Amino acid sequence: MTIRHLRIFVEVYRQENVTHAAEELHMTQPAVTRAVRELEQYYGVRLFERMYRHLSPTEAGRRLYSQALPLLDNFDRIEIGLRDWDALGVIRVGATVTLGGTVLPSLVRQFAAQNPGMELRVTVANGDTLTAALCENRLDLALMEGLPHAPALQWEAYQEDHLAVLAAPHGPVPPGTALTPDAFVRQPLLLREKGSGTREEFDRVMEAAGLTPRPRWESVSNTALLQAAAAGLGLAVLSRQVAAEAIAQGKVGEVAVEGLVFRRQFRVVWHREKVLSPLARDLLQVVLDQAAPGQGRP
C-alpha cells in the first residue's frame, strides 16, 4: 500500500463513482480502477460492492476510510512542513558567553521580528564547546571570538573588539595607571576560564610577551569578574563591550599595560560542509550587517 493508493481509494469512497474520482484526481479511469483492485487483491478483501455502475463501500472499505483520513492528513502536514522548512523552520545558533551577553540578544530580537514563523534555538557556551557543537552538526551558526581551532570550520569576521584591563576606582591600582608588563602579571588577575575566546586572546598576548601570569580568579561569568574588580579584588581582563556599562557608571575604569595590546575579532562560524538554509543565510547576513566588517575569509 502506498500513499497514492490511499489517496485514490479515499476519493473513490467519497465520490462512490470511479469516473468522478478520476476527474477529481486528474487521472484516467482505468488507472483509478487498477489502483483500487491492487489494494483489494493484495489484502484479499473487497472494498466496494459494484452494482449497476454504482459503488457501495463494504465494512472493510468503511474501516479503511476511517483509518486512511488521519494518515493522509498527517502526511500532508509533513509535506507542508518540509516545503516551508526554510521559511518556518528551526535555526540552531550558538554564542560565546561574551557575545551571548552583548551582541546576541539584539540580533535575536531583530531576526525574530523579521521572521515570526521560525524558531531560534540558542546555546551560550565557551568557544571550545561551540566548536565541538559545530563539528558535530548540533549548531548551524555560532558567534565566536578568536579563531576556531578546527579545519572543518569556516568563518567571517564582522567586528573588532578590544580587551580592557579593569580596576576599581579606589583600588590598589586605580584606573589611569600605566603598569609595566612585569608589574601587571604580579597583580591579582581575574580572568575568564580556559577554553573561552577572551582567555585565549589574553594567553596569546602573554605568551608573545614571554609572561607567565598566575590568575587569582577564574570564572565562566563576566558579571562575576566585573563585580570582583569593582570590589577591588584585582584586575579583570574582559571585553570592552562587556564592561561598557560598568565603566560608564564609574564602577570600574581602565588600566594600561605598557606595550601590550589585547585585540581580537568577533567571527560568525559554520561548518564548511554545511549547506545553510535560506533562513540561516539571512541570519548570517544580519550578523555581518551589525558592524563594520573585519577581515574574514570564505
N, C-alpha and C positions, 0 to 999 in steps of 0.2 A: 504494500500500500504506500502511495506517495501523497504528498500534499496536492498534487494535480488531481489524483483520483478522488480525493476528498472534496475538492472544490467542485468537480464535475458532479459528483453524487449529490452534494448539497443543493446545487442549482436544479438538478432534475427533480429532487424531492420537493423543492419549492414550487416549481412550475407544473409538476405532475404531467410533463409532456417533454419528450426528447427534442422535438423541433424547436419549441420555445426556449428550452435550456441552451440549445446550440446557438441560437441567435443571441442570447444574453452573454454567452461565453465567447462569441465570435469564433466559433468552431464549426466544423461540418457535422451534420447529423450522424454519419457513420462513426466518426471519431468519438462522439459522446456515447453512443450505444456501445462501442467497443470497450470504453473505459469502465462503464457500469458492469458489463459482462465479465471483464477481467477481475473485478472485485468479487463478483458472485462466484466465479469459478475457482479463484484462489482460496477463498474461505469456505467454499462449499455451502453457501446459504443463498436464499433468494431474497433480494432486497425490495423488489417490486412485483406485484401481480400485474400482468399485462392482459387487459381485456378491452376489446373494441377500441384500440388505439389510445386507450386511457391507462395511466399508470397509477396504481394504488400501493403505498408503502406497506410492506409486511411488518410484523413485530420486530424482526431483525433490522429492517430498514429504519423504523422509528427509533430504535435503540442507538443505532449508528449515528443517526442525525443528531440526537441529543448530545452524544459524545464528541461529534465532529465540530460542532459550533465553537465550544471553548478552545479546542485545539487550533482551529483556524484563526480565531481571534488572537490567541497568544502568538501565533506565528506572524500575523500581521504586525503586532506590536514590536516584535523582534526586528522585523524588516524595517519598520519606520525608525526604530531606534538606531539601527546600523546606518541607515541612509543619512540620518541627521546627526550622527555622532560628532562630526567635525564642528557642527554649529551648536549642538546641545549636549556636548559630552563632558568628560572629566579631564582636567589638566592637573598633573601632579608636579608641584613646584616646591623646590627647597630653597632655603636661605641660611646663611651663617647667622650666628647669634647677633652679630653687629648689624648686618643688613636686615635681619628679621625684625629688629627693633627700630630701624631708621627708615630705610627705603621701602621695604616690602608692604607695610600697611597701606600707604597711599597708592601703590601700584595695584594692589588687590581691589581697593575701593573703586579706582578708576576703571579697571578692566571689568569688574563685575557690573558696573553701571552700563558699560557698553555692550555687555553680553549677558543679559539677565537669565538666559536659559541654561548657562553652563554651570558646572560645579568645579570650584578650585580647591584642591586639597593641598594643604601647606605643611611642610616639615621644616622645623627650625632646629639646626644641629651644627656641630663644628664641621670644618672643611673635610676632615678625613671621613666622617660619617656620610656626608653628602657625596663625596667621590665614590664611595662604595655603592651607594644607592643608585647613582647614575650608571655605573658599570653593570649593575645587576638589573637595570631597567625597572627600578622601583620609583624613579623620578623621570619626568620629561625634561625639565629645565631646572637649573639651580643658580642662585646668585651667590657668588663667592668672592673672597679676597685672595689675591696672590694667584700663583699658577697651580692648576690642578695637576697632581702627580700621577697621571695615568695616560698612557699613549692613546687609549681608545677615546679620550675626550677631546672635544674641540671647544673653542671659546671665542668670545669677542669682548673686548674691553669697552666700557662705556663711561667710566668716570675715574678720576684720580682722587686719592684720599691720602691724608697725612695722619700719622700717629702723633699724639701730643703727650708730653710728659707733664703730669698734672700734680699740683701740690695744694695744700690748704693755705688760705691767706695768712694765717698766723702760725704756720707750722715751722719746723726746724729749717726747712729750705723754702722760703717764701717765693711766690710767683715773681717772675722777672729775673731770678737768679740765673747766672750762667755758670754751669758746672763743667769741670774738666771731665773727660771720659772716665778717668780713674776714680775721681770723687763720686761720679754718678753710680758706678757699679758698687760702691761701698754703702750706698743708701739702702734703706729697706724698700725693696721694689715690690709692687703689687701688680701682678701680671695675669694675663689670660692663660688658660691651660694649654698644654702641648696638644697639637692637632688642630688648633684654631688658626685662622688666617692672620689674626693680629699677632699671636705669639710667633708664628713662622716668620713674619716680617721683622719682628724685634730680634729674634735669634739670628736672622741673616745679617742684620746690621752689626750685631755684637760680634759675630764670628769674623766678619770682614775687618773689624777694628781690632781683633785679637783680644777681646774682652771676655771674661767668664763671670757673668752675673749669678748671684745666688738669691732667687726671689724669696721674700718673706711670706707673701700670699700668692696662691694660685687659685683661680676661680673660673667657672664657666659663665659667671654672671658679670656683665658690665656694670650693672647697678651696684652690686656688692663692692666692686673695686672702686667705683666713684665715691660711694659713701665712706669707704675706708680712707681714701685720700682726703676727703673733706674733713674727716675726723683727725687728720694729722698723723695717721699711722704709717705713712710712707708716700712714695711717688708711684702713681698709677700711670701706665702706658696704654692709652686707648685711642680709638679713632676720634678725631676732632668732631665728627658728626655726632657721635655718641655723647661727647662731653659738651656740646654747644650750649645746651640749656643751663647746665650747671655752671659753666663759665659766665654766661650772661647774668646769672643770678648771684654771682660772686662767691659761690660755694667753693670753687677751685679756680686756679689760674695756671698758666703755662710756665714751665721751667725750660731753659735752653741747655743743650749739651753740646759743647764746642766740637765742631767737626762731624757731628752725627746728624743724619737726615733720615727720618723714617717715612718713606714714601712708597705707596703701592697702588695698584689699580683694582677697581671693582670690575668683576667679569661675570657675564652670563654664560653658563656652561651647559653643554649637552653631549650626548654620545654621538660620535661621528657616523655610526651606522644607523642611528635613529632617524626614522622618517617622521619629521614633525608634521602634525596635522595643520590645516589652515588656521585653526584657532590657536594652536601653540605658536605658530609663526607670528600671528598677530600680537600675542603676548610678548614674544621676543622683540618685536618692533617697538612696542610700548616701553619696554625696558631701555632700549637703545635711544629712544627719544627723550628720556628723562633728563639727560645732561649732555654736555659737550662730549663727544666721543673721544676715547683714548686710542691708543694704537693696538688694534686687535689682529687676529688672523682668521681666515676662513676655516 
